[in-house]
Amino acid sequence: MRVKLGTAWRNNTVGGVIEVEWLNRFVTIMDFVCEATAAGISLTELAHATGLSKGTLHRVLRDMVDQNLVTQDADTKKYCLGPKAMVWGSKFVLGQDPARLLSRYCDLLAEKTSLYTFLCRISEGEVYCIYTRQPSKISKKYFVHVGQRMPVHCTAAAKSILAFLPDNQVRLIMARCNMEKFTDHTKTDISSLIGELQAVKQTGVAFCREEIETGVSAISAPVFVDNKKAVYSISLLSDAAFLRQQETNLVRVIIQIGQQASEHMKRAQVLTSV
């Protein structure tokens, strides 16, 4: 059986099994080109990193350049990822569900805190849950479920997103909101809520302190798709007393994981816009 690499055909069958040494070389080279700095990587550096001879590398790289998988700088002679590699990467990311991409961070938050965690997103002025994770150690069941709309005036998940929207857009969303007073802690004054959102924007974390259910509180951090636009939020909830006791540590953890999730989403956004 014959395997084609660029313009070179090879008979690489050994004992009925196709020899895929060329594919291993190709993947290895692509890995090192991908991990190189923006300036690229030289033939000498690739030879040292991969253990392949310069002659072998030159032949493979020539085919890769022909296929637009890598490019070579005319002045430095260094190699960088080519446009076809970027197209493949962007197609992969476009095929991924954001909830699936972000679910790992929700799972990570649950593992680090042993608390109920969930993801939300905003769409058409409404914030709703797209993923939940309940650690097996938790016996108490909470009320958040996938598809649930989150009241924008009293949930940490909504506040952490709204804090990064323009003020006039927030007021419009609030004006359409029922502003139901669920508990004695629920705020219903728009000016007071706007002030709280300004604080969230400064600290990067939002709270729901028994505002939707007595005895239950939540902490949330925004997840950005670029440097300013928060479309998603990641949250945890538990008994109000426990969250008060552990607030400093929980805030530190959720901000850290929220930032990791944001970096992932920003990279995906850049890749899909190429």
C-alpha positions in Angstrom: 0.0 0.0 0.0 1.3 3.5 -0.8 1.2 6.6 1.3 1.6 10.0 -0.1 3.4 12.9 1.6 3.4 16.0 -0.7 4.8 14.8 -4.0 6.7 11.8 -2.7 5.1 8.3 -2.8 6.4 5.6 -0.6 5.8 1.9 -0.2 5.8 1.6 3.6 4.1 -1.6 4.4 5.8 -3.9 6.9 4.2 -7.2 7.7 0.8 -5.9 6.4 1.0 -2.8 8.7 1.3 0.6 7.1 4.5 2.3 8.3 3.5 5.7 9.6 7.0 7.1 10.4 6.3 10.0 8.0 3.2 11.0 9.9 5.0 10.9 13.3 7.7 13.1 11.8 5.1 15.5 10.4 3.3 15.8 13.8 6.6 16.2 15.7 7.7 19.0 13.3 4.2 20.7 13.6 4.4 20.6 17.4 7.7 22.3 17.5 6.8 24.9 14.9 3.5 25.6 16.8 5.4 26.0 20.2 8.0 28.4 18.7 8.0 32.1 19.3 6.4 34.5 16.9 9.7 34.8 15.2 9.6 31.2 14.2 12.1 28.3 14.5 15.1 27.6 12.4 16.1 24.4 10.6 19.0 24.0 13.0 16.7 24.4 16.0 14.3 21.9 14.6 17.1 19.4 13.9 18.3 19.7 17.5 14.7 19.5 19.0 13.5 16.6 16.8 16.7 14.6 16.3 16.0 14.5 12.6 18.7 15.3 10.1 18.6 18.6 8.3 18.2 16.8 5.0 15.1 15.0 6.1 13.7 18.1 7.7 14.3 20.1 4.6 12.4 17.6 2.4 9.4 17.4 4.8 9.3 21.2 5.4 9.4 21.9 1.6 6.3 19.8 1.2 4.7 21.5 4.2 5.4 24.9 2.7 3.9 23.8 -0.6 0.8 22.9 1.2 0.6 26.1 3.2 0.9 24.2 6.5 4.1 26.2 7.4 5.6 29.4 6.0 9.3 30.4 5.8 10.5 33.9 6.4 12.5 35.1 3.4 15.0 37.0 5.5 15.5 34.8 8.7 14.7 31.5 7.0 12.7 30.5 10.1 9.5 28.5 9.9 6.1 29.5 11.3 2.6 28.0 11.2 1.0 28.6 7.8 -2.6 29.7 6.9 -3.9 26.2 6.3 -2.9 25.2 9.8 -4.8 28.2 11.1 -7.9 27.3 9.1 -7.9 23.8 10.4 -7.6 25.1 14.0 -10.4 27.6 13.5 -12.7 25.0 12.1 -12.0 22.8 15.1 -12.8 25.6 17.5 -15.9 26.6 15.6 -17.2 23.1 16.0 -16.9 23.1 19.7 -19.8 24.0 22.0 -18.7 26.8 24.4 -20.5 25.0 27.2 -18.3 22.0 26.5 -15.2 24.1 26.3 -15.9 25.9 29.6 -17.3 22.8 31.4 -13.8 21.8 32.4 -13.4 25.0 34.4 -16.7 24.5 36.1 -15.6 20.9 37.0 -12.3 22.2 38.2 -14.0 24.8 40.4 -16.2 22.0 41.9 -13.1 19.8 42.5 -11.2 22.6 44.2 -14.0 23.8 46.4 -16.2 20.7 46.8 -19.2 22.9 46.1 -22.0 23.1 43.6 -20.9 25.0 40.5 -22.5 26.2 37.3 -22.0 28.2 34.1 -24.3 30.9 32.7 -24.4 33.0 29.6 -26.3 36.1 28.5 -28.4 36.1 25.3 -30.9 38.8 24.2 -30.7 40.4 27.6 -31.4 37.2 29.6 -29.0 35.2 31.6 -29.5 31.4 31.8 -27.7 28.3 33.0 -25.9 26.2 30.5 -24.0 23.7 32.7 -23.9 22.5 36.3 -21.7 20.3 38.4 -22.5 18.8 41.7 -19.7 17.0 43.5 -20.7 13.5 44.8 -19.8 14.6 48.3 -22.7 17.0 48.4 -25.9 15.6 49.7 -28.0 18.8 49.5 -29.6 19.5 46.2 -29.7 23.0 44.9 -32.2 24.7 42.6 -30.0 25.7 39.6 -30.6 23.6 36.5 -29.6 23.8 32.8 -31.8 26.2 30.9 -32.9 28.0 34.0 -33.2 31.8 33.6 -31.3 33.7 36.3 -33.1 36.8 37.7 -30.7 39.6 36.7 -31.2 41.8 39.7 -30.4 39.3 42.4 -28.1 36.5 41.2 -24.3 36.6 41.3 -24.2 34.8 37.9 -26.1 37.7 36.2 -24.4 40.5 38.1 -20.9 39.3 37.1 -21.9 39.6 33.4 -24.0 42.8 33.6 -21.2 44.6 35.4 -19.3 44.7 32.1 -22.1 45.9 29.9 -22.7 49.6 29.1 -24.8 51.4 31.8 -27.6 52.2 29.4 -27.9 48.6 28.4 -28.0 47.5 32.0 -30.8 49.9 32.8 -32.7 48.6 29.8 -32.3 45.0 30.9 -33.3 45.9 34.5 -36.3 47.9 33.3 -37.6 44.7 31.6 -36.9 42.6 34.7 -39.7 41.7 37.1 -37.5 42.8 40.0 -39.3 40.4 42.3 -38.4 40.6 46.0 -37.6 36.9 46.8 -36.2 37.5 50.3 -35.6 40.4 52.7 -32.1 40.7 51.2 -33.3 41.1 47.6 -32.4 44.6 46.2 -35.0 46.1 43.8 -33.7 49.7 43.5 -32.0 50.1 40.1 -29.7 52.8 41.3 -28.5 50.6 44.2 -28.0 47.7 41.8 -26.0 49.9 39.4 -23.7 50.9 42.2 -23.2 47.2 43.1 -22.3 46.4 39.5 -19.7 49.1 39.5 -18.1 47.4 42.5 -18.2 44.1 40.7 -16.4 45.7 37.8 -13.6 46.8 40.2 -13.2 43.5 42.1 -14.0 41.0 39.3 -16.4 39.0 41.6 -20.1 39.2 42.3 -22.2 38.0 45.2 -25.7 36.8 45.9 -26.1 37.0 49.6 -29.3 35.2 50.4 -31.0 37.4 47.8 -33.0 34.6 46.0 -33.3 32.0 48.8 -32.8 32.5 52.5 -29.8 30.6 53.8 -28.2 30.1 50.3 -25.5 32.4 48.8 -23.4 32.4 45.7 -20.2 33.8 44.3 -19.6 34.4 40.6 -16.8 35.5 38.3 -17.1 36.7 34.7 -15.7 34.8 31.7 -14.6 37.1 29.0 -14.6 36.4 25.2 -12.3 39.4 24.7 -10.7 42.0 27.0 -13.9 43.8 27.9 -16.9 41.6 26.9 -18.2 39.1 29.5 -20.7 36.7 27.9 -20.4 33.9 30.4 -20.0 33.6 34.2 -18.8 30.8 36.4 -20.4 30.4 39.9 -20.5 28.4 43.0 -23.2 28.3 45.7 -23.6 26.8 49.2 -25.0 27.6 52.6 -24.7 31.3 53.3 -22.8 30.7 56.6 -20.2 28.5 55.0 -19.6 31.0 52.2 -19.2 33.8 54.7 -16.6 31.8 56.6 -14.6 30.7 53.5 -15.2 33.8 51.4 -11.6 35.0 51.1 -10.3 31.6 49.9 -13.3 31.0 47.6 -13.0 34.4 46.0 -9.4 33.8 45.2 -10.1 30.4 43.7 -13.1 31.5 41.5 -11.2 34.6 40.2 -8.2 32.4 39.3 -10.4 29.8 37.4 -12.5 32.5 35.8 -9.3 34.1 34.4 -8.2 30.7 33.1 -11.5 30.2 31.4 -11.4 33.7 29.9 -7.9 33.1 28.5 -9.2 30.0 26.8 -12.2 31.8 25.3 -10.1 34.7 24.1 -7.7 32.4 22.3 -10.7 30.6 20.7 -12.1 34.0 19.7 -8.9 35.1 18.0 -8.5 31.7 16.2 -12.0 31.7 14.8 -11.7 35.3 13.6 -8.7 34.6 11.4 
